Amino acid sequence: MDTLSDILSLLRPQSYMSAGFDAGDPWCLRFGSFEGLKFNCVLSGSCWLEMEDGPGPVRLEAGDCSLLPKGRPFRLGSDLSAPAADAAEIFAAAPRGGIARYNGGGSFFLVGSRFMLNGPQADLLLGMLPPIVHVGGERGRETLRWSLERMRQELREPLPGKALVLEHLIHLMLVEALRLYLSDPASAGTGFLFALADKRLGAAIDLIHSEPGRRWTVGELAGRVGMSRTAFAVRFRQIVGLAPVEYLTRWRMLLAADRLRHSPDAIATIATSLGYESESAFGAAFKKWMGRSPRRYARDGAGGRDSQAFAISGESPGLPGSGDNRHRHPRD
C-alpha cells in the first residue's frame, strides 16, 4: 500500500453527506464551527468562500473543490456582503442525501460532505494543511469531471444504493483533491504530505511504511533512493520537518496506537512487529510519546484527546531521541 493510502486507512475517514445545495442569486450562507474536514465541490455557477479570522476570500468556479481542515466558521456566497442565512437551518430542511434549495435555486449548485477522522491521529493530516485548500484550475476540473457528473446524477435521481455510491464518490474526490493539491508547486510546505510529492523522499517514506519494524539506517534509506547520506538527511528534515529517525519513531507509535485500539494483538506481538526487542522497551517508548502505558491506552478506549497530538511534522519534547538504547532506531 502506498503512503497516502496507508495514512487515510489509518485515519478511517467517515463521511457525513450534507446534501446538494441549489441557490438562486444573490445568496450568502454562514456555516458555524465544525469537527473534522469539510469538503465542498462546485458543480455549476461560482461563489466566494471566506474563513472567519482566516485568509481573504477565495473564488470557487464550477469544477473547483475546497478542503477546510481547521473547523473554523466560514461564509459561502455569490455576494458576501448580502445578509448571511444560517446554513444549518437551510440544510436541516433538506432530505438526507438530497438537495437544499435557497432563493429558488438555478444559479449555483454545490455538493458538500464532512469527514470525521479517527481520534488523535487526525492531527497527522489536518495539522499540516492550511485553513483553506483550494483545488481548481483546468487540470483539477478535468481530473474531477467524471466524479462531479456522477455526483450530480446521484443527487438528482433516487436510485437504489444511492447512499453508498455517494459515500464512495466523496471518498474518491477527497483523495483526488489531495493528490492535486500535493502536486501543485505552489502548495509546497513542511510535513510528510509534501514529501510524498518529491520522488526520492516519497520513495524513502514508502520504504519506511512498507517495513516499519526494520532497523533502517539513514545511509541505507539514502542509498535506496539514490542520494548521498548527508544530502538525504538534510532534505528529509527540510521537507518533512523531522529527521528520518524521528519520522520512523512517530510512524511506529501511530501504528501501535491504532493496533492497541483496533486489533486483538497482544502488546508483545505489536512490540516485536514494530522493531522493539522487548515489551518493556516498547512500553517505555510508548509511554514517553503518549503519556500513558500501552495497556492503559488500550483500556481507555477512543474517548477524549491524548496528551500529545500525533503529528508527523514539527517537534515533540516527549519523543525518545536516537540516543535512547531501549529500542531500536535507524543509526545516524
NUKEVEX-482586 format. One line per 4 residues: number of its first residue (from 1); their letters; for each residue x, y, z of C-alpha. Coordinates in steps of 0.1 Angstrom, whole numbers, plus 2048, in hexadecimal, padded with zeros to 3 digits. Example, Ala and Ser with C-alpha at 12.3 -4.5 7.8 and 13.67 -1.06 7.14 Angstrom:
1	AS	87B/7D3/84E  889/7F5/847
***
This chain:
1	MDTL	800/800/800  80D/823/7F8  813/83C/814  7F4/853/80E
5	SDIL	7DE/834/80D  7EF/828/82C  7E8/848/83F  7C4/84C/833
9	SLLR	7BD/827/83C  7CB/82D/85F  7B6/84C/864  796/839/859
13	PQSY	785/858/84A  75F/856/84D  74A/86D/837  72A/87D/841
17	MSAG	718/888/822  709/8AB/828  6F5/8AD/807  6F7/8C0/7E7
21	FDAG	6F1/8E5/7E8  6DE/8F7/7CC  6DD/91D/7CF  6CF/93B/7BC
25	DPWC	6E2/95C/7BC  6E9/96F/7D1  6F0/958/7EE  707/955/80C
29	LRFG	709/939/827  71C/939/848  729/917/855  732/913/879
33	SFEG	74F/901/889  753/8DC/880  767/8BE/888  77C/8AB/86F
37	LKFN	781/8B5/84B  768/8C8/836  769/8BF/811  755/8D3/7F7
41	CVLS	753/8D0/7D1  743/8E9/7BA  72F/8D8/79E  722/8F7/78D
45	GSCW	724/91D/791  73E/92E/7A7  740/93D/7CA  757/94C/7E4
49	LEME	765/939/802  771/94D/820  77E/93E/841  779/952/861
53	DGPG	79A/95E/86F  7AB/94F/850  7B9/958/82E  7A5/96F/816
57	PVRL	788/962/801  78F/946/7E8  77C/944/7C7  76E/922/7BF
61	EAGD	764/91A/79B  751/8FD/78D  766/8DD/792  77A/8EC/7AF
65	CSLL	77C/8DB/7D1  785/8E8/7F3  792/8D7/812  78D/8E8/834
69	PKGR	7A1/8D5/84F  7A2/8EE/86C  77D/8ED/877  779/913/876
73	PFRL	758/924/86D  757/930/849  740/940/82F  737/936/80C
77	GSDL	724/94B/7F4  720/95C/7D2  722/97D/7E6  733/97D/808
81	SAPA	724/99F/810  701/991/80E  6F0/987/82F  6FC/964/838
85	ADAA	6E2/949/83E  6E9/92E/857  6F6/910/843  6EB/8F7/85F
89	EIFA	6C7/902/85B  6C8/900/835  6D8/8DD/834  6C2/8D0/850
93	AAPR	6A3/8D5/839  6B2/8BF/81E  6AE/899/81D  6CC/885/827
97	GGIA	6E3/882/808  6CB/899/7F6  6CC/8BD/7EA  6C8/8DC/7FF
101	RYNG	6B9/8FA/7EB  6BD/91F/7F2  6AE/93D/7DF  69D/925/7C7
105	GGSF	6BE/916/7BB  6CA/915/797  6EA/92A/798  702/915/7AD
109	FLVG	705/8F1/7B6  71D/8E2/7D0  722/8C0/7E1  732/8BF/803
113	SRFM	73C/8A5/81D  74D/8A4/83F  767/88A/847  76D/87F/86B
117	LNGP	790/871/870  79A/857/88A  7A5/864/8AC  7C5/878/8B3
121	QADL	7D5/86B/893  7C0/884/880  7DA/89E/888  7F1/88A/871
125	LLGM	7DE/897/853  7CB/8B6/85F  7E9/8C6/871  7FD/8CC/852
129	LPPI	7E2/8D9/83B  7DB/8FF/837  7B9/90D/842  7AC/90B/81E
133	VHVG	7B9/8F2/805  7AC/8FD/7E2  7AE/8E3/7C7  7A5/8F3/7A5
137	GERG	7B3/8FC/783  7AE/8E9/763  7C2/8CB/76E  7AE/8C7/78E
141	RETL	78D/8CB/77D  796/8B1/762  7A2/898/77D  781/89C/791
145	RWSL	769/8A0/773  75D/87C/773  758/87A/799  746/89B/799
149	ERMR	72E/890/77E  727/86F/790  721/883/7B0  708/899/79E
153	QELR	6F5/87C/790  6F3/869/7B1  6E6/888/7C3  6CB/88E/7AA
157	EPLP	6BF/86A/7A4  6B2/854/7C1  6C3/834/7B5  6C8/815/7CB
161	GKAL	6EA/816/7DD  6EC/83C/7DB  6FA/841/7FE  716/828/7F9
165	VLEH	71F/836/7D6  720/859/7E4  737/84E/801  750/83D/7E9
169	LIHL	74F/85B/7D1  757/874/7EC  774/85F/7F9  781/85C/7D5
173	MLVE	77F/882/7D1  790/889/7F2  7AE/873/7E7  7AF/884/7C5
177	ALRL	7AE/8A6/7D4  7CB/89E/7EC  7DF/891/7CE  7D9/8B0/7BA
181	YLSD	7E1/8C6/7D8  802/8B4/7DF  80D/8B4/7BA  809/8DA/7B7
185	PASA	82B/8EB/7BC  819/909/7CC  80E/8F2/7E9  831/8EB/7F6
189	GTGF	832/8E8/81B  841/8D4/838  835/8B2/841  833/88E/834
193	LFAL	817/897/81C  82D/8AE/809  84A/896/809  834/87D/7F6
197	ADKR	835/894/7D8  85B/892/7D8  865/872/7C4  883/868/7DA
201	LGAA	875/872/7FC  854/863/7F4  866/842/7EB  878/843/80C
205	IDLI	858/848/820  848/82C/80C  865/815/817  860/81F/83C
209	HSEP	83B/818/839  840/7F7/828  857/7E9/844  852/7FE/863
213	GRRW	862/7E3/879  882/7E3/865  8A2/7F2/874  8A5/80C/859
217	TVGE	8C4/822/858  8C6/844/849  8E2/838/832  8CD/81A/826
221	LAGR	8AF/830/81E  8C4/849/80C  8D5/82E/7F7  8B3/81E/7EE
225	VGMS	8A7/83F/7DF  8C7/849/7CE  8D3/865/7E5  8F2/86B/7FB
229	RTAF	8EC/866/820  8F2/88B/828  8DC/899/80C  8C0/881/815
233	AVRF	8C1/889/83A  8C1/8AF/833  8A5/8AE/81A  88F/896/82E
237	RQIV	890/8AD/84C  88B/8CB/836  86B/8BE/825  85D/8A6/840
241	GLAP	866/8BB/85E  876/89D/86F  895/888/86D  88F/865/85E
245	VEYL	895/857/881  879/86C/88F  861/865/872  866/83F/876
249	TRWR	85F/841/89C  840/856/898  832/83F/87D  839/821/893
253	MLLA	826/832/8AF  808/839/898  807/815/88E  80A/809/8B2
257	ADRL	7EE/820/8BE  7D7/815/8A1  7DE/7F0/8A8  7D9/7F4/8CE
261	RHSP	7B7/802/8C7  7AB/7EE/8AA  7BC/7CC/8A9  7BD/7AE/8C0
265	DAIA	7E3/7AC/8BE  7F6/7A8/8DF  80D/7C5/8E9  82B/7AE/8E5
269	TIAT	821/7A6/8C2  81C/7CA/8B9  83E/7D3/8C8  850/7B8/8B4
273	SLGY	83F/7C1/894  84B/7E5/898  86F/7DD/89E  871/7DE/8C4
277	ESES	886/7C4/8D5  86F/7C0/8F3  84D/7C9/8FF  85D/7DE/91B
281	AFGA	871/7F2/902  852/7F9/8ED  83E/802/90C  858/81C/916
285	AFKK	859/82C/8F4  834/82C/8F1  82F/83C/913  848/857/90B
289	WMGR	835/85F/8EB  811/85B/8F7  814/863/91B  805/841/926
293	SPRR	80E/81D/923  802/807/905  7EB/7F3/91C  7DA/812/92A
297	YARD	7D7/822/907  7C5/803/8FB  7AF/801/919  7A6/826/918
301	GAGG	796/822/8F5  791/83D/8DC  781/857/8F2  792/879/8F6
305	RDSQ	7B1/888/8E8  7D3/87A/8F1  7ED/88E/904  803/892/8E5
309	AFAI	7F6/897/8C2  801/87F/8A8  810/894/88D  82B/888/875
313	SGES	83A/8AB/873  84A/8C3/88C  85A/8BB/8AD  84D/8AA/8CC
317	PGLP	860/8AB/8ED  853/889/8F8  862/877/8DA  87E/85E/8E2
321	GSGD	89E/869/8D1  8B5/855/8BC  8CB/850/8DA  8B1/83C/8ED
325	NRHR	8BF/819/8ED  89F/808/8FA  892/804/8D7  8A0/803/8B4
329	HPRD	8A2/821/89D  8B4/828/87C  8D7/832/883  8E3/854/879
***
